[in-house]
Amino acid sequence: MHYGLKPKYLGALVFASVYDLWAGYRHSSNHILRDIGQGFGPTIFGVHTYVWVMLVFIVVLLFASVLLVLQGDKLSEKADKHRWTALNSVSLPAEIKGLVTGVSYSSVRDMHTVVISNNGVYFLSGDLKTVLASVLLDGAFSVEFSNLTAVVFDGDSSVLITTDHKSFVRLAYDEIAKVEDSYWLFMEGADGVRELKRSRFSTVRAKYNYIASLGWDEKKQEYLTITLPVKVRNNFVVSRLSGEDYELNSEAKIGNTSGDYPMIIGLVLAEDKAYLLNHTSHQILVMVMVMASNNLESAMAFSGIENPQGLTLVNGQYAILSGIEGNNRLTFLK
């Protein structure tokens, strides 16, 4: 009932009303044509109770009809709007060692980037079959890196990568870059990756929360992060950080009528909406947030995906990253 009357509930109401209406007619047929005052059973306002049975269920059927009319297209299209189904699933290359925790796609370069929790970064071909370049970040140089959680393309070939504690690094795929030229930045890797920036995000409302998602607002040139719930401070906050100087631009609490604090582990921005991948202990949802108001508009469920870790948009099609060590996968949805 959380998202409105389901078809099965209205169907059960109509079925029960039709049966009870028939039972009322069947019971009253022996008495309704008798002479006045000869009816069976007590009366209400001068009308015997078995007649009231018919009247009550006629009214119920009328109201059920009104509900069906008011539901409109939502009734017939509910499955499409609130549940996604998996189309196909693609395994990531075996060279990716560890558990993947974030994914992003560049339509301009037809290229994916995935990160793993132990500081590994991989640039992949559009078909996900070839590793174009990879590096292992030095997590102890200048800024502490551990537990990478999200990545997003902020340019044709450049990505920003965050940890759960809001440290970040900006990298670019560059065919002429040599790994030996950045020996102090990477523990290991191959040619083709250049580091542009490493630092830390500073927030206010989200100061005591970790993050596991990252989005890029191309129109406003801002990065978006969303808090994870913690026992000491359950916030549900979206932070916007400048793509120019990486400083905090704004923060706002997300409108959430359900009362539960979701575990947002993926974030994609499309037009004026943000799509949030929520993975809690009892549900896996993609929640839709209206950017202008920071309010949750709807949610779409999906199933059959093991350990979801990230969300991206590939040529207009949403894809969810499954983190399974030794069998990391990207599943496309409709």
N, C-alpha and C positions, 0 to 999 in steps of 0.2 A: 504493500500500500504506500510505500515511501514515495514512489514516483507517480502515483495516481492509481485509479481502479484498473485492475488487470482484467483482460477479457474472460478469464476462467471464472472470476468472481461474479461478473455480470451474467455470464451464462448459467451459473448455478442458481442465481437469484431468479432468472426467468424460468428455468426448469422447475424450481420449487413452487413458484407462483402458479404456473400452469397446472401442475399436479394438484395443488391445494384448491384451485378454482374448480377443477373437475370434481374433486372430492366434495366440495360445497354443493355443486349442482346435483351430484349423485345423491347426497344425503337429503337435500330439500325437495327432490322430485316427488317424494311420497306425500308431502305435506303442503306444498306451496299453492296447490289448486283447491284445497279444502275450503269450506265456508269460513267466513270471518270468525276469528276467535278460536278456531279448531287446530291451530298450529301446535307443533310440539316444541317444548323448551321455553325458557324465559324470554322476555322481550326487553328491548332497549329502545326507548322512544316509540313504543308500539310496534316495533319490527322484531320478529323472532331472530335469535342469534345465528341460525344457519343462513339467513339472508345477509346478515352483516359479514359473514365469512366471504361470500362472493364479492361484496362491495369492497372489502379491505384488499383482497388480492387483485381486483381490477385496478384499484388505485396504485398498488405496488407495481403492476405491469406498466401503467402509464408513466410512473416515475423512472422505471428502468429504461423505458423508451427514450425519455428525455435525456438520461445519462448517456445513452448510446449516441444520441444526436450531438450532445455537447462534446463528447470525446473526439468526434470528427476523425481526422486522419491519424491522430496519435494512436488510436486503437489498432488500426491495421498496419501501421508502420513502426510499432513499438520495438519489435525485434531488431529492425535495422538501426534504430536510433540508439538503443541502449545495450546492444550486445554485438561485439565484433567476433568474427570467425577467422581462424588462421587459414591463409591461402597456401603458403609454402614456407618451408624452413630451410635455411642455408647454413651449413657448417662453416665455421671460420677456419682458416689455415692451421695446420698442426704446429707451425712454428710459434704460434702464440701460446706461451707457457704461463699457466696460472689462471686465475679467475677474472674474467672481464667484468668491469664495473661501469663502463660508460661508452657511448657510441655517438657519432655525428656523421653527417653526410654533406658533401659539397656537390651540388648539381652542376656547377660551372666546370669543375675538374673531374666530375664523375669519380669521386674518391671518398672512401670512408676513413675515419680515424676511430680506433678503439683504444681504451686504456685498461690496464690491469692494476690490481690493488698494490702490487709491490713495485710501483713506479715505472712500469713498462708502457711504452707508447708505440702504436703500430699504425702506419698509413697503408691502407689496402686499396686495391683496384675496385672499380665499380661493381664487378661481378663477385667480389669477395674471395677470389681464388688466389690472388697474388699479394704478397707483402712487398710493397714498394720501398719502404724504409722503416726502420725501427730504432729506438734508443731506450736505454735504461737510465733514468734521471739519477744524478747524484743527489740523494736526499739530505746530505749533510753540508752541502756547499751553500753558504749565504743565507738560504731560507730552508727550514726543515720541511721535507716532503715525506709523507707516509700515508698510505691508504688513499690512493687516488679514487675519486668517486664520480667524476663527470667531465665531459669534454664537449665543446661546441665550436663549430666553424664560425669565425667572425670575419672572414675574408675568403677569397677564392681558394687560397692554399694555407691560410693561417688558422690556428686553433688556440683556444684558451682551455687550460686544464686545471681543475681544482681538486684539492684534498677535502676531507670531511671537516677540517678545522680552518678552512678558507685560505690556506696558502695557495698560490697559483703560479703557473708558468705558461708563457705564450711561446708557441713553436710555429715554424713554417716548413712546409714541404718544399725543398729547393734542390733540384736535380744536380746543381753544381756544388752544393755544400759538401765539405769534407769533414768526417767525424774527428780527424786528428786536429782540426782547427778549433775544436770545442772540447778538448780532452778533459778540461777541468769541470765541465758541466755534466758530462755523461759518463757513467760507469762503463758502459759498453754500447755498441750500436753499429750502424752501417751508414754509409754516405747518404745524403739526401735530406737531412734535418738540420735546421738552423734555429737556435734559440733567440728570441726577441726580447723577453722580459721575464723576470721572476720576482715575486713580491708577495704581499699579504693583503687581503681585503679586510677593512675595518668597518664594523656595523654598530648600531646602537640598540634597536629593539631586538635584533638577532644575535646580540653579543654572546649570550650564554647558550646558544643552540648550535648544533652541528648542521651540516648541509650534505645532500647527496644528489643534487640536481643543479643544472646550469642551462640557461637559455640566452639567446642573443636577439635583441630587438634591433633589427637593421635600420628601421625608420628613425628611431631615437638614438641609435648608436649606444646602447646600454646593455650591460649584462644583467641577468636576473638570477637570483638564487632564492630558494624557499627553505624554510627551517624544517628540521626534523624535531619531533616531540622528545622531550626529556622529562624525567620525573620531577626535577627541581623547578623547571620553568617551562610549562607547556604553552609555547607560542606557536602561532600559525601566521608567519610573516613573510612577505615578499620584499626583497631588497633589490634596489636598482643601483648599479654602479657604472660610472662613466667609462666608455670605451676609449676615452682620450687620456685621462690621467688616473683611472682605476680607483677614484675616490667615490664615496657614497653620494648618490644623487638624491635618493628618497627611499623611504620605507613605509609600508602600510600593512595593517592586519587584514588578512583575507577573510571575507564574509563566509561563514560556515554554519549553516543552520542545523546540521546533523548533530553537533555537539562532540563528535569524535575528532581526535587529532590524527590526521592521516600521515602515513609514512611516504613522503614524496621522494621517489628515486629517479625520476625522469621528467624532462621538461622540454616541450617544443612550442614555439610561437608560430602561429599561422594567422595572417591578417590581423584581426582585432581580438583574437582569443589565444589563450594559453592552454595547452593540453598537458595535464599533470598525471604522471604514472604513480599510482598509489598502491603500495604493497604492504598490507597489514597481515596479521595472523589469520584473519577470517575472510578476507576478500582481496581481489585484484581488480582495480578499476582504473580507467582513464577518466579523470575529472576535467571538466571544461570550465575555465575561468574567463570571465569577461574582463579584458585588460583595463577598460576605462573605469570600472567600478571596483575591481578586485573582488568580485563576488563569484561564487561557484554557481554555474548555470545548470549543469546536468552531469551525469556520469554514465559511462558505458563499460559494461563488464566484459570480460573475456576469460577463456579457460584453455587448458591444454598446454600452457607454457610454464616450463619449470624454472624456478628461481629467476624471475625477471629482474634485470639490473639497469636497464636504460631504454630510452625512447628516442626515435628519430623519424624524420620525414624523408622518404626516398621517392623522388619524382611523383609527388602527390599521394604517396601510399605510406601509411604509418607502419613502422617496424619496431618490434620489441626485442631487446637483447636478452638472451638467456645465459646466465653465468654458470656454466657447468665445467669444472676443470677437466680438460682433456676432450671436451665436446661442446665448446662454446658455440652458440648459434644465434642467428638473426631470423626472426619469424615475421613475415609480412601479413598484415591484417586487412580486412575489408569491413 
